[in-house]
């Protein structure tokens, strides 16, 4: 979870290593209503493959571009605590400092197991159980406080957002909705996914996919062949564009 909420959305992670650094010590606000119903988005674990890539964080404003950080993103399959596990580790260098996010899921159905986020000014640990998320949050200079929230079934970890989107049956006109847990947005939060077409990005033919979470939309460009995110584009403010771009592209 991490940077400001839109990139958290974009990585989420929008939930991913880019969300709010200093949420209130009180219980997060309730998530907003989900809006009109969409077909359930069903990620297929068979589409998930290990990868390791680096992305540049670029801000564009008034025609000027500036690299403001980097993201190292790795997904592996391994044995953890005696069980097969899908592990995603993201190391972020950004204007707010260094952050490491680790998310672990069941490789057979992508159900989340646990998630930790460590940065200079905060530490977050989440444990996912049946219809419950528990854990702790500690802000800089404050004592830790507990997290204990009831959640729905079929909930994913927002820190796996890129992986989940890439595992969907993306095609022209595809639309769907899944539920993820995003602490900064108050807990269980709907994610709407809509493919609007195809585009070549850095020489890769990709699905141009709108991803909306917590009221913000980012564009995810997902490679048609390798099923990995090539680029994420968001607009956190008028006239400002924030991009995560695969290095070398």
Secondary structure by P-SEA (a helix, b strand, c coil): ccccaaaaaacccccccccccccccccccccccccccccbbbbbccccccccbbbbbbbbccccccccbbbbbbbbbccccccccbbbbbbbbccccbbbbbbbcccccccccbbbbbcccbbbbbbbcccccccccccccccbbbbbbbbbcccccccaaaaaaaaccccccccbbbbbbbcccccbbbbbbbbcbbbbcccccccbbbbbcccbbbbbbbbcccccccbbbbbccccbbbbbccccc
